[in-house]
Amino acid sequence: MRRRRSSEVFMSAPLDANIEVRNLSFHYRDFGGHGRDIVLLHGLASNAVFWDLCAPFLQKQLRVLALDQRGHGSSAQTDDGYDFPTVAGDIVGFINALNLNAPILVGHSWGGNVAMQVAADYPDLLSGLVCIDGGTIEPSASAGATWEKTEQALAPPHFPSRKVQWDQMVQRNQGRADVQWNDGGLAFLKANFDVQSDGTVLPKLSYEHHMLIVRAIWDQKVSTLFPRIQVPVLLMPARRDSQDSDSSGRRSEKEANYKKAASLIQRARLVWMEDSIHDVPLQRPEKVSQSILDAVGDGFLGE
C-alpha cells in the first residue's frame, strides 16, 4: 500500500492512499478520527473528495474513510464490473483489506444503492447503513418508464464533442449558490476530470462506463433488497418546496418511495433534509453530519 499526505488542505488534512482489492487499485481518503469506522461512498460520476466538507464534523466521533469507487476518481478504470453485485464486492474487499470492524456504511445517490446491495448480500459485515438521497433509486418502477426513456434521461453530457475548457468548468461551478464552494470544490472538480493538452476536460468516468452503471441501476430493482436488510438504515432524502406541477409530482413519487422503503426495511429511520438539493453533503455538510452523529449517539446505528 502506498500512502501520501494530500496536497489539498481543507478543514482537515486527510491522507490519500491506494490499496489493492481483487487485483485492482482503489484510492481512498483517510480522515482519521476516533471511535467506530465509517465508510463513505460517493454517487455516480463523483469521487471521494465529495465528502471533504462532511468529514471534519464526522471525525470528531468516528474514524472516517471515503472511497473512490470503481471507474471513478483515482481508482481502477475497468471495462466491466459495474453491476451491483460486483461493485458491492469491491466495498466488501475494501472493508476486509483494512480490517474494519463492523463499520457504518454511508452512500450518496447511486452510492446509496450500492450500500443497500452490500447490506443485503453481506448481512454480518456492517453495523449500520446511511443512504443520503439515494438507496431507493429504481427508475424501472416509475409509471410509464422504459429503458429507452431512462437511458436518455440519465445519460451524461458527451464531453469529447462539447470541448469544454477547464476554466469554463471552474467558472460554471464557482457560480453555484447552492453549494459551499471553496478550495475543496476545486479539488473535487480536479478529482472528477482530466485536463487535456488543449485545455479541454474529459471525465474520469467515461461515457461508456457511466452508461453501464445506468443500465445496472435499471436492472437492480433495489426495492426487492429492502426486506433482506438486517442492519438499521438511516434514510436521509433531500426535498424542497416547488410550485411547478412536474416538480411536485416527482416530489410526491419520491416521498412515496421512501415511505415504502421505511416500511419494508426491518429497522429504518426516515429523516428528511428539508430545503435541500440532491448534493446535500456539499450544501449542508454540518446538517448531514449531525443527523448521522445523532443516530450514532442515540444508539440507532448499532454499536
C-alpha positions in Angstrom: 0.0 0.0 0.0 1.3 3.5 -0.9 0.3 6.4 1.3 1.0 10.1 0.9 -0.3 13.2 2.6 -2.8 15.1 0.5 -1.5 18.4 -1.0 -5.0 19.8 -0.7 -5.8 21.1 2.8 -9.3 21.9 3.9 -10.8 21.9 7.4 -9.0 18.7 7.9 -5.9 17.2 6.3 -6.8 13.7 5.0 -4.3 11.1 3.9 -4.6 9.8 0.4 -3.9 6.1 0.0 -4.1 3.3 -2.6 -5.0 -0.3 -1.7 -5.3 -3.4 -3.8 -8.7 -5.2 -3.8 -9.3 -8.1 -6.0 -6.2 -7.3 -8.1 -7.4 -3.7 -8.7 -6.1 -0.5 -7.2 -8.5 1.6 -5.2 -7.9 5.1 -4.0 -9.4 6.3 -0.7 -9.1 9.3 1.7 -8.4 8.6 5.4 -9.6 11.5 7.5 -8.6 9.8 10.8 -10.8 10.5 13.8 -11.6 8.4 16.9 -14.3 5.8 17.5 -16.1 3.5 15.2 -15.3 3.2 11.5 -17.5 4.9 8.9 -17.0 4.4 5.2 -18.4 7.0 2.8 -19.5 6.2 -0.8 -20.0 8.9 -3.4 -22.6 8.9 -6.1 -22.4 8.4 -9.9 -19.8 10.4 -11.7 -18.4 11.7 -8.4 -15.4 10.9 -6.2 -14.1 10.6 -2.6 -13.4 14.4 -2.3 -17.1 14.9 -2.3 -17.0 14.1 1.4 -14.3 16.6 2.4 -16.9 19.1 3.9 -18.6 16.4 6.0 -15.5 14.7 7.3 -14.4 17.3 9.8 -17.7 17.1 11.6 -17.8 13.3 11.5 -14.2 12.7 12.6 -15.0 14.2 16.0 -16.7 11.0 16.9 -15.8 8.5 14.1 -12.9 7.2 12.1 -13.7 8.5 8.6 -12.8 6.8 5.3 -14.0 7.8 1.8 -13.5 5.6 -1.2 -13.2 6.3 -4.9 -15.4 3.6 -6.4 -14.5 1.5 -9.5 -14.1 3.7 -12.6 -14.2 6.9 -10.5 -11.5 9.4 -9.3 -8.1 7.7 -8.9 -9.4 4.1 -8.6 -9.0 1.4 -11.2 -10.6 2.0 -14.6 -12.1 -1.3 -15.8 -14.2 -2.1 -18.9 -16.6 -4.3 -16.9 -17.8 -5.0 -13.4 -20.2 -2.1 -12.9 -23.1 -4.3 -12.0 -24.2 -4.0 -8.4 -23.0 -7.4 -7.1 -19.5 -6.7 -8.4 -19.4 -3.1 -7.1 -20.7 -4.3 -3.7 -17.9 -6.9 -3.7 -15.4 -4.1 -4.2 -16.7 -2.4 -1.0 -16.5 -5.7 0.9 -13.0 -6.3 -0.2 -12.0 -2.7 0.8 -13.5 -3.2 4.3 -11.8 -6.5 4.8 -8.4 -5.3 3.4 -8.4 -2.6 6.0 -9.6 -4.9 8.8 -12.5 -2.6 9.6 -14.8 -3.9 12.4 -18.5 -3.7 11.5 -18.3 -0.2 10.0 -21.2 2.1 9.3 -21.6 2.4 5.5 -22.8 5.7 4.0 -23.9 6.1 0.4 -25.0 9.2 -1.5 -27.3 8.7 -4.6 -26.1 5.7 -6.6 -23.7 5.1 -3.7 -26.8 4.6 -1.5 -28.0 1.8 -3.9 -24.5 0.3 -3.7 -24.7 0.4 0.1 -28.1 -1.3 0.0 -26.6 -4.1 -2.1 -23.8 -4.6 0.3 -26.1 -4.7 3.3 -28.4 -7.2 1.6 -25.7 -9.5 0.3 -23.4 -9.4 3.4 -25.7 -9.2 6.4 -23.0 -9.7 9.0 -20.5 -7.1 7.6 -21.9 -3.8 8.8 -23.3 -2.3 11.9 -25.5 0.3 10.2 -26.4 1.9 6.9 -27.0 5.5 5.9 -28.5 6.4 2.5 -28.4 10.1 1.6 -30.8 11.0 -1.3 -30.2 7.5 -2.6 -30.7 3.8 -1.8 -34.2 3.9 -3.4 -33.3 4.7 -7.0 -35.5 2.4 -9.1 -36.4 4.0 -12.4 -38.0 0.8 -13.7 -40.7 1.1 -11.0 -41.9 4.5 -12.2 -45.2 4.6 -14.1 -44.7 4.6 -17.8 -40.9 4.0 -17.5 -39.0 2.3 -20.3 -35.3 1.6 -20.6 -35.1 3.9 -23.6 -36.5 6.8 -21.7 -34.2 6.1 -18.7 -31.2 5.8 -20.9 -31.9 9.2 -22.4 -32.7 10.9 -19.1 -29.6 9.6 -17.2 -27.0 9.9 -20.0 -24.2 12.3 -19.1 -23.0 15.2 -21.3 -20.8 14.0 -24.1 -17.6 15.9 -23.2 -15.5 14.8 -26.2 -17.8 16.5 -28.6 -18.5 19.5 -26.4 -14.9 20.6 -26.0 -15.5 22.2 -22.5 -12.5 24.1 -21.3 -11.2 23.7 -17.7 -11.6 27.4 -17.0 -15.2 27.3 -18.2 -15.8 24.3 -15.9 -14.4 26.1 -12.9 -16.3 29.3 -13.6 -19.5 27.5 -14.0 -19.2 25.7 -10.7 -17.9 28.8 -8.8 -21.2 30.5 -9.8 -23.3 27.9 -7.9 -25.0 29.5 -4.9 -26.5 26.2 -3.7 -23.2 24.6 -2.5 -20.3 25.6 -0.3 -17.6 26.5 -2.8 -14.1 26.9 -1.6 -10.7 25.2 -2.4 -12.4 21.9 -1.7 -14.8 22.5 -4.6 -11.8 23.0 -6.9 -10.2 19.8 -5.6 -13.5 17.9 -6.2 -13.6 19.0 -9.8 -9.9 18.1 -10.3 -10.6 14.6 -9.0 -13.5 14.2 -11.4 -11.8 15.3 -14.7 -8.6 15.0 -16.6 -7.4 18.2 -18.4 -6.2 17.5 -21.9 -3.3 19.2 -23.7 -5.7 21.6 -25.4 -7.3 22.7 -22.1 -10.5 20.7 -22.5 -11.7 18.3 -19.9 -12.8 14.7 -20.0 -14.5 13.0 -17.1 -12.5 10.2 -15.4 -15.7 8.1 -15.6 -16.0 7.5 -19.3 -19.3 7.9 -21.1 -19.4 4.1 -21.8 -18.8 3.2 -18.1 -21.3 5.8 -17.0 -23.9 4.1 -19.2 -23.0 0.7 -17.9 -23.9 1.9 -14.4 -27.1 3.5 -15.6 -28.1 0.1 -17.1 -27.2 -1.6 -13.8 -29.5 0.9 -11.9 -32.3 0.0 -14.3 -31.7 -3.7 -13.7 -31.2 -3.7 -9.9 -34.8 -3.5 -8.6 -33.5 -2.2 -5.3 -36.8 -2.4 -3.5 -36.5 -6.2 -3.6 -33.5 -5.9 -1.3 -35.3 -4.0 1.5 -36.8 -7.0 3.3 -33.4 -8.7 3.3 -31.5 -5.9 5.1 -31.0 -6.7 8.8 -28.9 -3.7 10.0 -30.5 -0.4 10.9 -30.9 2.0 8.0 -30.9 5.8 8.3 -32.7 7.2 5.2 -31.9 10.9 4.5 -33.6 12.1 1.4 -33.5 15.7 0.2 -36.5 17.7 -0.7 -37.5 21.3 -1.4 -40.8 23.1 -2.0 -41.8 23.8 -5.5 -44.8 25.3 -7.2 -44.0 23.6 -10.5 -46.5 20.8 -11.2 -43.9 18.4 -12.6 -41.6 19.0 -9.6 -44.5 18.5 -7.2 -45.3 15.2 -8.9 -41.7 14.0 -8.7 -41.7 15.0 -5.0 -44.8 13.0 -4.3 -43.4 10.0 -6.0 -40.1 10.4 -4.1 -41.9 10.7 -0.8 -44.0 7.5 -1.5 -40.8 5.6 -2.5 -39.1 6.5 0.8 -42.1 5.7 2.9 -42.3 2.3 1.1 -38.6 1.7 1.8 -39.1 2.6 5.5 -42.0 0.2 5.8 -40.1 -2.7 4.2 -36.8 -2.4 6.0 -36.8 -4.1 9.4 -35.2 -1.1 11.2 -35.5 2.2 9.4 -35.4 5.9 10.4 -36.5 8.5 7.9 -35.1 12.0 8.3 -35.9 14.5 5.5 -33.2 17.0 4.6 -35.6 19.9 4.1 -35.0 22.8 1.6 -32.0 20.8 0.2 -30.6 19.8 -3.2 -29.6 16.4 -4.3 -25.9 17.1 -3.4 -26.9 18.0 0.2 -23.5 17.0 1.6 -22.0 19.9 -0.4 -24.8 22.2 0.5 -25.4 21.4 4.2 -22.4 19.3 5.4 -22.9 20.1 9.1 -26.6 19.2 9.0 -25.9 16.0 7.2 -23.1 15.0 9.6 -25.1 15.9 12.7 -28.0 13.7 11.5 -25.6 10.8 11.3 -24.0 11.6 14.6 -27.4 11.8 16.3 -28.2 8.3 15.0 -24.9 7.1 16.3 -25.3 8.8 19.7 -28.7 7.6 20.5 -27.8 4.0 19.5 -29.9 3.7 16.4 -27.0 2.8 14.2 -25.8 0.0 16.4 -22.7 -0.2 18.4 
